[in-house]
Amino acid sequence: MSISVSPNLDALLDCPSGLLDMTFDQLRTLLAVHETGSALRAARVLGREQSSVQKQLDTLNRNSQALCGEVLTVRQGRGKDYLFTPTGETTVELARTTFEKWLESIHWSRRRLGRMLTVGTTEFTLPIVSRAWNLVSEEFQQREVEFKVAHVRTKELWSRLETRQVDLICGSIVSTPEGDLRLEEYEVIEYARGQALLLTNLTESELPDAAIETSRLGGVPLVVPPAGLVADLLATWYGTNFRDRLTVVADIDDVHYGLSLLRSGFVRGCMIVTGSIGRGMAAQDDPDAVPLRTITLNDDLKPRAELMTGAFVRRADLERYDAAHPLNRLWAAVKEDVRTYTPIA
């Protein structure tokens, strides 16, 4: 009796033995060598002996030579990084893509089955996640749910959500009366809403305590980040080219560096910050640091903008799972927390 074989199955049955002998472990080693440059450094990051890494490279090179007619890596001499041939570079990219797709599939299955949950949070919204976790931690531990917390910078909030790197995220966004179209697919639990403050190390003679209209920020020396909450706020008021319309005395990567600049006195100017950060920094009494004070911002520009802190989750995910799924259980815990806890605006 003959068995009809499809072209796809026929191609799989004819796979060369060298390809079938290739393992994920070998490909991981190849990626480690590509990233670190040498078998010795790869061995260190993998926690193996250099001879073990070298043996795997030799095996991969022999198989590649037999399959393609070219090895993957070439040793260039003592102290020099490995040279990857064109076939080697192509194999590295295939290996990287393969790992990404497999891990993504595994994570997706674990999430669907309620075995894993990943929550993203900024440094300043970590207490929200902590309080919600306290409400479900015992249950999750009994169910052996792998609970992960990922540090997310505010400028990464949307990308982490949209690429499904996290199941739930806590952070702050700029809110306007017109709303944000990006929120249409998300459920939102709002924790706090308020106006930003101006934090400054300028003296009162340089910048009086009187409230400043947002339309007058062009005349104030500002310390500005390239992206994130404050950049979104300025873009709402002044457009995406806000730097051309403002007096930027320093560009910063994160809020901590900006605060250090002001407290050191190395830069004289102002930072736009949330109310909690502004009040907290102004209240600090450090004789070795330049004193800081806060100035109220009056939003006289259109559209009016506020800072909203909350929790965000994909609506489709909540609807996809039953009420006992860890994501729905954690979301319920967040709701309970916001009902019983009054945050500082």
KOLTOR-961969 format. One record per residue (C-alpha): residue number from 1; x, y, z; residue in three letters. Coordinates in pm, 1 decimal. Example, Ala and Ser with C-alpha at 12.3 -4.5 7.8 and 13.67 -1.06 7.14 Angstrom:
2
fimar = 1; u = 1230.0; v = -450.0; w = 780.0; zator = ALA
fimar = 2; u = 1367.0; v = -106.0; w = 714.0; zator = SER
//
This chain:
345
fimar = 1; u = 0.0; v = 0.0; w = 0.0; zator = MET
fimar = 2; u = 142.4; v = 336.8; w = -101.6; zator = SER
fimar = 3; u = 112.1; v = 642.6; w = 120.9; zator = ILE
fimar = 4; u = 56.9; v = 979.7; w = -38.2; zator = SER
fimar = 5; u = 298.8; v = 1237.4; w = 103.0; zator = VAL
fimar = 6; u = 237.5; v = 1610.3; w = 73.5; zator = SER
fimar = 7; u = 517.7; v = 1832.0; w = -65.6; zator = PRO
fimar = 8; u = 563.2; v = 1994.2; w = 275.3; zator = ASN
fimar = 9; u = 598.8; v = 1661.8; w = 452.8; zator = LEU
fimar = 10; u = 824.2; v = 1534.5; w = 176.5; zator = ASP
fimar = 11; u = 1060.7; v = 1829.5; w = 230.7; zator = ALA
fimar = 12; u = 1068.0; v = 1761.6; w = 604.5; zator = LEU
fimar = 13; u = 1146.1; v = 1394.0; w = 553.3; zator = LEU
fimar = 14; u = 1437.2; v = 1488.1; w = 326.7; zator = ASP
fimar = 15; u = 1600.9; v = 1723.5; w = 579.8; zator = CYS
fimar = 16; u = 1979.0; v = 1669.8; w = 595.0; zator = PRO
fimar = 17; u = 2099.2; v = 1496.4; w = 908.9; zator = SER
fimar = 18; u = 2328.9; v = 1789.9; w = 989.2; zator = GLY
fimar = 19; u = 2028.2; v = 2018.9; w = 1016.2; zator = LEU
fimar = 20; u = 1833.3; v = 1771.7; w = 1228.3; zator = LEU
fimar = 21; u = 2129.2; v = 1733.2; w = 1464.1; zator = ASP
fimar = 22; u = 2138.0; v = 2108.8; w = 1533.7; zator = MET
fimar = 23; u = 1999.0; v = 2190.3; w = 1880.3; zator = THR
fimar = 24; u = 1856.8; v = 2497.5; w = 2050.1; zator = PHE
fimar = 25; u = 2144.9; v = 2478.8; w = 2294.2; zator = ASP
fimar = 26; u = 2397.4; v = 2501.3; w = 2011.1; zator = GLN
fimar = 27; u = 2213.5; v = 2795.5; w = 1857.0; zator = LEU
fimar = 28; u = 2202.9; v = 2972.1; w = 2193.9; zator = ARG
fimar = 29; u = 2578.9; v = 2925.2; w = 2220.0; zator = THR
fimar = 30; u = 2623.2; v = 3068.7; w = 1870.9; zator = LEU
fimar = 31; u = 2419.0; v = 3375.5; w = 1968.7; zator = LEU
fimar = 32; u = 2622.4; v = 3417.4; w = 2288.2; zator = ALA
fimar = 33; u = 2948.1; v = 3407.5; w = 2089.6; zator = VAL
fimar = 34; u = 2806.3; v = 3658.2; w = 1840.3; zator = HIS
fimar = 35; u = 2705.3; v = 3894.9; w = 2120.3; zator = GLU
fimar = 36; u = 3024.6; v = 3863.2; w = 2326.4; zator = THR
fimar = 37; u = 3276.7; v = 3811.7; w = 2046.9; zator = GLY
fimar = 38; u = 3466.5; v = 3515.3; w = 2189.7; zator = SER
fimar = 39; u = 3423.9; v = 3161.6; w = 2319.0; zator = ALA
fimar = 40; u = 3576.4; v = 3262.3; w = 2653.7; zator = LEU
fimar = 41; u = 3333.0; v = 3549.0; w = 2715.2; zator = ARG
fimar = 42; u = 3042.2; v = 3338.3; w = 2589.1; zator = ALA
fimar = 43; u = 3141.3; v = 3062.0; w = 2830.1; zator = ALA
fimar = 44; u = 3136.3; v = 3309.2; w = 3118.5; zator = ARG
fimar = 45; u = 2785.8; v = 3436.7; w = 3043.9; zator = VAL
fimar = 46; u = 2659.3; v = 3082.4; w = 2982.8; zator = LEU
fimar = 47; u = 2824.7; v = 2945.6; w = 3295.9; zator = GLY
fimar = 48; u = 3022.7; v = 2683.3; w = 3105.5; zator = ARG
fimar = 49; u = 3377.3; v = 2583.7; w = 3030.2; zator = GLU
fimar = 50; u = 3538.9; v = 2745.4; w = 2727.4; zator = GLN
fimar = 51; u = 3614.1; v = 2399.6; w = 2587.2; zator = SER
fimar = 52; u = 3240.2; v = 2317.0; w = 2590.6; zator = SER
fimar = 53; u = 3158.0; v = 2631.8; w = 2393.5; zator = VAL
fimar = 54; u = 3440.6; v = 2566.9; w = 2149.8; zator = GLN
fimar = 55; u = 3320.5; v = 2210.5; w = 2095.2; zator = LYS
fimar = 56; u = 2971.7; v = 2333.3; w = 2005.6; zator = GLN
fimar = 57; u = 3116.1; v = 2590.1; w = 1763.1; zator = LEU
fimar = 58; u = 3326.9; v = 2320.9; w = 1597.0; zator = ASP
fimar = 59; u = 3018.1; v = 2100.8; w = 1556.4; zator = THR
fimar = 60; u = 2816.4; v = 2388.4; w = 1409.8; zator = LEU
fimar = 61; u = 3097.5; v = 2475.0; w = 1170.3; zator = ASN
fimar = 62; u = 3129.0; v = 2114.7; w = 1049.1; zator = ARG
fimar = 63; u = 2754.7; v = 2089.2; w = 990.8; zator = ASN
fimar = 64; u = 2744.2; v = 2425.2; w = 814.3; zator = SER
fimar = 65; u = 3037.0; v = 2328.8; w = 591.9; zator = GLN
fimar = 66; u = 2857.0; v = 2008.0; w = 496.5; zator = ALA
fimar = 67; u = 2518.7; v = 2177.9; w = 445.7; zator = LEU
fimar = 68; u = 2617.6; v = 2507.2; w = 283.8; zator = CYS
fimar = 69; u = 2982.8; v = 2483.2; w = 189.9; zator = GLY
fimar = 70; u = 3086.5; v = 2753.3; w = 436.6; zator = GLU
fimar = 71; u = 3159.5; v = 2756.5; w = 809.1; zator = VAL
fimar = 72; u = 2978.6; v = 2994.4; w = 1043.6; zator = LEU
fimar = 73; u = 3272.4; v = 3137.8; w = 1238.3; zator = THR
fimar = 74; u = 3643.2; v = 3194.3; w = 1181.7; zator = VAL
fimar = 75; u = 3897.8; v = 3235.6; w = 1461.6; zator = ARG
fimar = 76; u = 4115.5; v = 3541.0; w = 1394.5; zator = GLN
fimar = 77; u = 4388.4; v = 3483.0; w = 1646.7; zator = GLY
fimar = 78; u = 4456.3; v = 3530.4; w = 2014.5; zator = ARG
fimar = 79; u = 4272.5; v = 3826.1; w = 2168.6; zator = GLY
fimar = 80; u = 4061.3; v = 3894.6; w = 1859.5; zator = LYS
fimar = 81; u = 3686.1; v = 3847.8; w = 1823.4; zator = ASP
fimar = 82; u = 3545.7; v = 3571.2; w = 1608.0; zator = TYR
fimar = 83; u = 3471.7; v = 3660.6; w = 1247.2; zator = LEU
fimar = 84; u = 3125.2; v = 3554.6; w = 1134.0; zator = PHE
fimar = 85; u = 3095.6; v = 3457.2; w = 769.2; zator = THR
fimar = 86; u = 2792.3; v = 3564.1; w = 561.3; zator = PRO
fimar = 87; u = 2642.1; v = 3220.7; w = 629.8; zator = THR
fimar = 88; u = 2718.8; v = 3271.4; w = 998.5; zator = GLY
fimar = 89; u = 2546.4; v = 3611.2; w = 1008.9; zator = GLU
fimar = 90; u = 2242.0; v = 3467.1; w = 832.7; zator = THR
fimar = 91; u = 2230.7; v = 3175.4; w = 1076.2; zator = THR
fimar = 92; u = 2257.0; v = 3413.0; w = 1371.4; zator = VAL
fimar = 93; u = 1955.7; v = 3610.3; w = 1249.5; zator = GLU
fimar = 94; u = 1758.6; v = 3289.8; w = 1189.3; zator = LEU
fimar = 95; u = 1850.7; v = 3165.9; w = 1537.5; zator = ALA
fimar = 96; u = 1754.2; v = 3495.7; w = 1699.7; zator = ARG
fimar = 97; u = 1418.2; v = 3500.7; w = 1520.8; zator = THR
fimar = 98; u = 1357.7; v = 3135.1; w = 1608.1; zator = THR
fimar = 99; u = 1419.2; v = 3195.4; w = 1978.3; zator = PHE
fimar = 100; u = 1200.2; v = 3506.7; w = 1979.1; zator = GLU
fimar = 101; u = 909.6; v = 3323.8; w = 1814.9; zator = LYS
fimar = 102; u = 939.1; v = 3017.9; w = 2039.0; zator = TRP
fimar = 103; u = 964.0; v = 3224.0; w = 2356.9; zator = LEU
fimar = 104; u = 674.1; v = 3442.5; w = 2246.0; zator = GLU
fimar = 105; u = 464.2; v = 3132.2; w = 2181.7; zator = SER
fimar = 106; u = 558.8; v = 2976.7; w = 2515.6; zator = ILE
fimar = 107; u = 482.4; v = 3296.9; w = 2705.1; zator = HIS
fimar = 108; u = 150.9; v = 3332.6; w = 2523.8; zator = TRP
fimar = 109; u = 50.1; v = 2976.1; w = 2615.5; zator = SER
fimar = 110; u = 152.1; v = 3025.1; w = 2977.9; zator = ARG
fimar = 111; u = -48.2; v = 3347.3; w = 2995.0; zator = ARG
fimar = 112; u = -352.7; v = 3186.1; w = 2833.2; zator = ARG
fimar = 113; u = -340.2; v = 2898.5; w = 3080.0; zator = LEU
fimar = 114; u = -292.4; v = 3133.1; w = 3375.3; zator = GLY
fimar = 115; u = 58.3; v = 3008.9; w = 3456.3; zator = ARG
fimar = 116; u = 234.5; v = 3341.8; w = 3410.5; zator = MET
fimar = 117; u = 151.7; v = 3710.3; w = 3452.8; zator = LEU
fimar = 118; u = 373.7; v = 4008.0; w = 3372.6; zator = THR
fimar = 119; u = 301.0; v = 4352.8; w = 3513.0; zator = VAL
fimar = 120; u = 479.8; v = 4667.0; w = 3402.3; zator = GLY
fimar = 121; u = 521.7; v = 4965.5; w = 3630.6; zator = THR
fimar = 122; u = 715.6; v = 5286.2; w = 3645.8; zator = THR
fimar = 123; u = 921.2; v = 5357.4; w = 3954.3; zator = GLU
fimar = 124; u = 658.7; v = 5600.6; w = 4080.5; zator = PHE
fimar = 125; u = 360.0; v = 5365.7; w = 4038.1; zator = THR
fimar = 126; u = 525.0; v = 5061.8; w = 4194.8; zator = LEU
fimar = 127; u = 320.9; v = 5104.8; w = 4519.2; zator = PRO
fimar = 128; u = 1.9; v = 5043.5; w = 4317.6; zator = ILE
fimar = 129; u = 129.2; v = 4706.9; w = 4198.2; zator = VAL
fimar = 130; u = 263.4; v = 4623.4; w = 4543.7; zator = SER
fimar = 131; u = -69.2; v = 4686.0; w = 4716.3; zator = ARG
fimar = 132; u = -264.4; v = 4487.1; w = 4454.4; zator = ALA
fimar = 133; u = -13.6; v = 4201.5; w = 4478.5; zator = TRP
fimar = 134; u = -65.5; v = 4183.0; w = 4853.5; zator = ASN
fimar = 135; u = -432.9; v = 4108.6; w = 4789.5; zator = LEU
fimar = 136; u = -366.8; v = 3812.2; w = 4558.6; zator = VAL
fimar = 137; u = -18.8; v = 3690.2; w = 4651.5; zator = SER
fimar = 138; u = -132.2; v = 3398.1; w = 4865.9; zator = GLU
fimar = 139; u = -374.6; v = 3277.2; w = 4598.6; zator = GLU
fimar = 140; u = -115.0; v = 3311.0; w = 4320.2; zator = PHE
fimar = 141; u = 146.2; v = 3124.7; w = 4521.3; zator = GLN
fimar = 142; u = -95.7; v = 2839.1; w = 4588.6; zator = GLN
fimar = 143; u = -179.9; v = 2821.9; w = 4217.2; zator = ARG
fimar = 144; u = 192.8; v = 2845.2; w = 4128.1; zator = GLU
fimar = 145; u = 139.7; v = 3148.1; w = 3906.4; zator = VAL
fimar = 146; u = 471.1; v = 3294.1; w = 3787.5; zator = GLU
fimar = 147; u = 433.8; v = 3664.5; w = 3866.8; zator = PHE
fimar = 148; u = 682.0; v = 3903.1; w = 3705.2; zator = LYS
fimar = 149; u = 724.7; v = 4277.1; w = 3753.7; zator = VAL
fimar = 150; u = 893.7; v = 4470.6; w = 3472.3; zator = ALA
fimar = 151; u = 1037.7; v = 4819.0; w = 3520.5; zator = HIS
fimar = 152; u = 890.1; v = 5044.4; w = 3252.0; zator = VAL
fimar = 153; u = 990.6; v = 5400.7; w = 3181.5; zator = ARG
fimar = 154; u = 701.3; v = 5633.1; w = 3104.0; zator = THR
fimar = 155; u = 814.4; v = 5681.2; w = 2744.1; zator = LYS
fimar = 156; u = 787.9; v = 5302.3; w = 2693.9; zator = GLU
fimar = 157; u = 437.3; v = 5267.6; w = 2835.6; zator = LEU
fimar = 158; u = 247.7; v = 5251.7; w = 2507.2; zator = TRP
fimar = 159; u = 499.9; v = 5038.3; w = 2322.4; zator = SER
fimar = 160; u = 507.5; v = 4780.4; w = 2603.3; zator = ARG
fimar = 161; u = 127.9; v = 4756.0; w = 2593.4; zator = LEU
fimar = 162; u = 91.9; v = 4747.9; w = 2217.0; zator = GLU
fimar = 163; u = 360.6; v = 4483.1; w = 2170.4; zator = THR
fimar = 164; u = 210.9; v = 4270.5; w = 2450.5; zator = ARG
fimar = 165; u = 530.0; v = 4262.9; w = 2652.7; zator = GLN
fimar = 166; u = 318.0; v = 4308.0; w = 2965.0; zator = VAL
fimar = 167; u = -31.9; v = 4194.9; w = 3059.9; zator = ASP
fimar = 168; u = -109.9; v = 4497.8; w = 3277.1; zator = LEU
fimar = 169; u = 72.3; v = 4823.8; w = 3327.5; zator = ILE
fimar = 170; u = 67.5; v = 5104.0; w = 3582.7; zator = CYS
fimar = 171; u = 192.4; v = 5447.4; w = 3490.0; zator = GLY
fimar = 172; u = 105.2; v = 5806.5; w = 3408.2; zator = SER
fimar = 173; u = -15.6; v = 5962.5; w = 3084.7; zator = ILE
fimar = 174; u = -114.9; v = 6307.0; w = 2961.2; zator = VAL
fimar = 175; u = -491.6; v = 6343.1; w = 2957.1; zator = SER
fimar = 176; u = -688.6; v = 6602.0; w = 2757.0; zator = THR
fimar = 177; u = -1063.2; v = 6669.6; w = 2726.2; zator = PRO
fimar = 178; u = -1049.4; v = 6527.1; w = 2373.4; zator = GLU
fimar = 179; u = -931.7; v = 6194.5; w = 2514.9; zator = GLY
fimar = 180; u = -667.9; v = 5959.0; w = 2376.9; zator = ASP
fimar = 181; u = -757.0; v = 5732.1; w = 2085.6; zator = LEU
fimar = 182; u = -494.6; v = 5484.6; w = 2206.7; zator = ARG
fimar = 183; u = -714.1; v = 5410.1; w = 2510.2; zator = LEU
fimar = 184; u = -1008.1; v = 5281.3; w = 2304.5; zator = GLU
fimar = 185; u = -888.4; v = 4919.9; w = 2329.3; zator = GLU
fimar = 186; u = -798.1; v = 4939.1; w = 2698.9; zator = TYR
fimar = 187; u = -971.1; v = 4929.5; w = 3031.9; zator = GLU
fimar = 188; u = -843.6; v = 5202.0; w = 3264.4; zator = VAL
fimar = 189; u = -852.4; v = 5239.3; w = 3642.0; zator = ILE
fimar = 190; u = -775.2; v = 5598.4; w = 3733.5; zator = GLU
fimar = 191; u = -581.1; v = 5658.9; w = 4054.0; zator = TYR
fimar = 192; u = -499.5; v = 6026.4; w = 4047.3; zator = ALA
fimar = 193; u = -531.9; v = 6328.0; w = 3824.4; zator = ARG
fimar = 194; u = -363.7; v = 6665.0; w = 3862.8; zator = GLY
fimar = 195; u = -160.1; v = 6949.2; w = 3723.7; zator = GLN
fimar = 196; u = 214.4; v = 6943.7; w = 3679.5; zator = ALA
fimar = 197; u = 438.6; v = 7174.1; w = 3881.6; zator = LEU
fimar = 198; u = 751.0; v = 7368.0; w = 3799.1; zator = LEU
fimar = 199; u = 1047.2; v = 7264.4; w = 4015.6; zator = LEU
fimar = 200; u = 1330.0; v = 7517.0; w = 4017.1; zator = THR
fimar = 201; u = 1660.1; v = 7609.2; w = 4179.2; zator = ASN
fimar = 202; u = 1629.3; v = 7971.9; w = 4069.8; zator = LEU
fimar = 203; u = 1595.9; v = 8230.9; w = 4344.1; zator = THR
fimar = 204; u = 1275.9; v = 8428.8; w = 4395.6; zator = GLU
fimar = 205; u = 1447.6; v = 8735.6; w = 4251.5; zator = SER
fimar = 206; u = 1520.5; v = 8535.6; w = 3935.3; zator = GLU
fimar = 207; u = 1178.7; v = 8370.0; w = 3918.6; zator = LEU
fimar = 208; u = 899.9; v = 8491.8; w = 4153.1; zator = PRO
fimar = 209; u = 674.2; v = 8248.2; w = 4336.7; zator = ASP
fimar = 210; u = 366.7; v = 8364.6; w = 4143.9; zator = ALA
fimar = 211; u = 196.9; v = 8101.5; w = 3928.2; zator = ALA
fimar = 212; u = 320.1; v = 8081.5; w = 3570.2; zator = ILE
fimar = 213; u = 90.5; v = 8040.5; w = 3271.7; zator = GLU
fimar = 214; u = 187.4; v = 7752.0; w = 3045.5; zator = THR
fimar = 215; u = 190.3; v = 7997.5; w = 2754.0; zator = SER
fimar = 216; u = 487.3; v = 8174.5; w = 2922.2; zator = ARG
fimar = 217; u = 710.5; v = 7868.6; w = 2949.9; zator = LEU
fimar = 218; u = 907.9; v = 7988.3; w = 2647.8; zator = GLY
fimar = 219; u = 1070.9; v = 8248.8; w = 2870.6; zator = GLY
fimar = 220; u = 1175.4; v = 8002.2; w = 3141.3; zator = VAL
fimar = 221; u = 1504.9; v = 7804.7; w = 3130.1; zator = PRO
fimar = 222; u = 1396.2; v = 7440.5; w = 3117.2; zator = LEU
fimar = 223; u = 1554.2; v = 7101.2; w = 3178.1; zator = VAL
fimar = 224; u = 1373.0; v = 6873.3; w = 2932.7; zator = VAL
fimar = 225; u = 1372.1; v = 6497.3; w = 2858.4; zator = PRO
fimar = 226; u = 1360.5; v = 6377.8; w = 2495.4; zator = PRO
fimar = 227; u = 1054.6; v = 6157.6; w = 2553.4; zator = ALA
fimar = 228; u = 810.8; v = 6051.6; w = 2820.2; zator = GLY
fimar = 229; u = 545.4; v = 6221.2; w = 3028.7; zator = LEU
fimar = 230; u = 691.3; v = 6573.0; w = 3032.1; zator = VAL
fimar = 231; u = 776.0; v = 6561.1; w = 2662.0; zator = ALA
fimar = 232; u = 416.5; v = 6451.9; w = 2590.2; zator = ASP
fimar = 233; u = 289.6; v = 6737.5; w = 2804.2; zator = LEU
fimar = 234; u = 502.5; v = 6995.8; w = 2621.5; zator = LEU
fimar = 235; u = 406.2; v = 6848.5; w = 2284.3; zator = ALA
fimar = 236; u = 38.8; v = 6886.3; w = 2380.0; zator = THR
fimar = 237; u = 90.9; v = 7254.5; w = 2457.7; zator = TRP
fimar = 238; u = 354.7; v = 7354.8; w = 2203.0; zator = TYR
fimar = 239; u = 346.6; v = 7087.6; w = 1931.5; zator = GLY
fimar = 240; u = 601.8; v = 6821.6; w = 1845.2; zator = THR
fimar = 241; u = 865.2; v = 7087.8; w = 1771.5; zator = ASN
fimar = 242; u = 835.6; v = 7228.5; w = 2124.4; zator = PHE
fimar = 243; u = 1214.2; v = 7250.6; w = 2164.2; zator = ARG
fimar = 244; u = 1225.2; v = 7518.0; w = 1895.7; zator = ASP
fimar = 245; u = 977.8; v = 7726.9; w = 2094.3; zator = ARG
fimar = 246; u = 1129.0; v = 7681.8; w = 2440.9; zator = LEU
fimar = 247; u = 1452.4; v = 7774.6; w = 2616.4; zator = THR
fimar = 248; u = 1612.3; v = 7434.5; w = 2681.1; zator = VAL
fimar = 249; u = 1921.0; v = 7462.1; w = 2902.9; zator = VAL
fimar = 250; u = 1972.8; v = 7086.6; w = 2946.4; zator = ALA
fimar = 251; u = 1851.3; v = 6762.6; w = 2787.4; zator = ASP
fimar = 252; u = 1813.1; v = 6468.8; w = 3025.2; zator = ILE
fimar = 253; u = 1744.4; v = 6096.9; w = 2986.6; zator = ASP
fimar = 254; u = 1549.0; v = 6053.5; w = 3307.7; zator = ASP
fimar = 255; u = 1398.5; v = 6253.4; w = 3590.5; zator = VAL
fimar = 256; u = 1663.9; v = 6152.6; w = 3844.5; zator = HIS
fimar = 257; u = 1944.8; v = 6305.2; w = 3640.4; zator = TYR
fimar = 258; u = 1743.8; v = 6623.0; w = 3598.6; zator = GLY
fimar = 259; u = 1685.2; v = 6644.8; w = 3972.0; zator = LEU
fimar = 260; u = 2056.3; v = 6592.0; w = 4034.6; zator = SER
fimar = 261; u = 2142.0; v = 6870.8; w = 3792.4; zator = LEU
fimar = 262; u = 1914.6; v = 7113.2; w = 3974.2; zator = LEU
fimar = 263; u = 2026.8; v = 7010.5; w = 4322.9; zator = ARG
fimar = 264; u = 2393.0; v = 7038.2; w = 4227.9; zator = SER
fimar = 265; u = 2340.8; v = 7388.9; w = 4092.3; zator = GLY
fimar = 266; u = 2542.4; v = 7293.1; w = 3783.8; zator = PHE
fimar = 267; u = 2239.6; v = 7391.4; w = 3576.3; zator = VAL
fimar = 268; u = 2019.7; v = 7685.6; w = 3670.8; zator = ARG
fimar = 269; u = 1664.6; v = 7637.8; w = 3557.5; zator = GLY
fimar = 270; u = 1337.2; v = 7452.1; w = 3600.0; zator = CYS
fimar = 271; u = 1187.0; v = 7108.1; w = 3549.0; zator = MET
fimar = 272; u = 824.6; v = 7021.4; w = 3488.2; zator = ILE
fimar = 273; u = 736.5; v = 6743.6; w = 3735.1; zator = VAL
fimar = 274; u = 436.6; v = 6570.6; w = 3887.7; zator = THR
fimar = 275; u = 293.4; v = 6716.9; w = 4204.2; zator = GLY
fimar = 276; u = 422.4; v = 6438.3; w = 4427.9; zator = SER
fimar = 277; u = 778.8; v = 6463.1; w = 4295.0; zator = ILE
fimar = 278; u = 779.6; v = 6841.4; w = 4313.8; zator = GLY
fimar = 279; u = 652.5; v = 6861.2; w = 4669.6; zator = ARG
fimar = 280; u = 880.3; v = 6578.6; w = 4781.7; zator = GLY
fimar = 281; u = 1195.5; v = 6738.3; w = 4638.4; zator = MET
fimar = 282; u = 1109.5; v = 7085.5; w = 4766.2; zator = ALA
fimar = 283; u = 1055.7; v = 6947.4; w = 5117.7; zator = ALA
fimar = 284; u = 1400.5; v = 6787.4; w = 5136.9; zator = GLN
fimar = 285; u = 1642.3; v = 6966.1; w = 5366.5; zator = ASP
fimar = 286; u = 1996.7; v = 6893.8; w = 5249.5; zator = ASP
fimar = 287; u = 2257.1; v = 7153.2; w = 5352.9; zator = PRO
fimar = 288; u = 2492.3; v = 7030.3; w = 5080.2; zator = ASP
fimar = 289; u = 2238.6; v = 7074.2; w = 4799.0; zator = ALA
fimar = 290; u = 2093.9; v = 7378.7; w = 4627.9; zator = VAL
fimar = 291; u = 1741.9; v = 7436.5; w = 4768.4; zator = PRO
fimar = 292; u = 1450.7; v = 7366.7; w = 4535.3; zator = LEU
fimar = 293; u = 1102.7; v = 7512.2; w = 4534.7; zator = ARG
fimar = 294; u = 784.8; v = 7452.9; w = 4336.8; zator = THR
fimar = 295; u = 583.9; v = 7700.5; w = 4132.5; zator = ILE
fimar = 296; u = 224.8; v = 7644.0; w = 4024.0; zator = THR
fimar = 297; u = 150.6; v = 7610.4; w = 3653.3; zator = LEU
fimar = 298; u = -173.0; v = 7762.2; w = 3522.1; zator = ASN
fimar = 299; u = -276.6; v = 7585.0; w = 3203.7; zator = ASP
fimar = 300; u = -400.4; v = 7857.7; w = 2969.7; zator = ASP
fimar = 301; u = -326.2; v = 7672.0; w = 2644.7; zator = LEU
fimar = 302; u = -555.1; v = 7456.8; w = 2434.1; zator = LYS
fimar = 303; u = -602.5; v = 7171.0; w = 2471.2; zator = PRO
fimar = 304; u = -585.6; v = 7176.8; w = 2847.1; zator = ARG
fimar = 305; u = -375.2; v = 6891.3; w = 2977.2; zator = ALA
fimar = 306; u = -359.6; v = 6699.0; w = 3304.2; zator = GLU
fimar = 307; u = -141.5; v = 6418.2; w = 3431.3; zator = LEU
fimar = 308; u = -338.7; v = 6100.6; w = 3494.5; zator = MET
fimar = 309; u = -197.1; v = 5807.2; w = 3689.5; zator = THR
fimar = 310; u = -366.0; v = 5474.2; w = 3655.4; zator = GLY
fimar = 311; u = -364.9; v = 5107.5; w = 3556.4; zator = ALA
fimar = 312; u = -417.3; v = 4990.4; w = 3199.4; zator = PHE
fimar = 313; u = -506.7; v = 4651.0; w = 3055.3; zator = VAL
fimar = 314; u = -621.2; v = 4527.9; w = 2714.5; zator = ARG
fimar = 315; u = -999.8; v = 4493.0; w = 2717.6; zator = ARG
fimar = 316; u = -984.1; v = 4191.2; w = 2486.6; zator = ALA
fimar = 317; u = -761.5; v = 4006.1; w = 2733.5; zator = ASP
fimar = 318; u = -1003.7; v = 4056.2; w = 3022.3; zator = LEU
fimar = 319; u = -1289.0; v = 3932.5; w = 2803.8; zator = GLU
fimar = 320; u = -1089.1; v = 3638.0; w = 2667.5; zator = ARG
fimar = 321; u = -1030.3; v = 3485.9; w = 3012.8; zator = TYR
fimar = 322; u = -1276.0; v = 3377.4; w = 3278.5; zator = ASP
fimar = 323; u = -1308.9; v = 3555.7; w = 3611.6; zator = ALA
fimar = 324; u = -1072.4; v = 3311.9; w = 3784.0; zator = ALA
fimar = 325; u = -784.4; v = 3380.1; w = 3545.0; zator = HIS
fimar = 326; u = -490.4; v = 3552.5; w = 3720.6; zator = PRO
fimar = 327; u = -520.3; v = 3861.0; w = 3499.4; zator = LEU
fimar = 328; u = -885.0; v = 3915.3; w = 3594.9; zator = ASN
fimar = 329; u = -805.7; v = 3838.6; w = 3957.9; zator = ARG
fimar = 330; u = -526.1; v = 4096.8; w = 3961.7; zator = LEU
fimar = 331; u = -745.0; v = 4353.3; w = 3782.9; zator = TRP
fimar = 332; u = -1011.4; v = 4300.6; w = 4049.0; zator = ALA
fimar = 333; u = -743.1; v = 4354.9; w = 4314.5; zator = ALA
fimar = 334; u = -641.8; v = 4682.5; w = 4149.9; zator = VAL
fimar = 335; u = -1005.5; v = 4792.9; w = 4152.1; zator = LYS
fimar = 336; u = -1032.5; v = 4703.7; w = 4519.6; zator = GLU
fimar = 337; u = -717.6; v = 4896.6; w = 4596.1; zator = ASP
fimar = 338; u = -836.3; v = 5213.7; w = 4423.3; zator = VAL
fimar = 339; u = -1167.2; v = 5183.6; w = 4610.8; zator = ARG
fimar = 340; u = -998.2; v = 5168.3; w = 4950.0; zator = THR
fimar = 341; u = -685.9; v = 5374.9; w = 4898.8; zator = TYR
fimar = 342; u = -667.7; v = 5752.3; w = 4854.8; zator = THR
fimar = 343; u = -342.6; v = 5843.6; w = 4673.3; zator = PRO
fimar = 344; u = -168.5; v = 6177.7; w = 4704.9; zator = ILE
fimar = 345; u = -238.4; v = 6382.2; w = 4394.1; zator = ALA
//
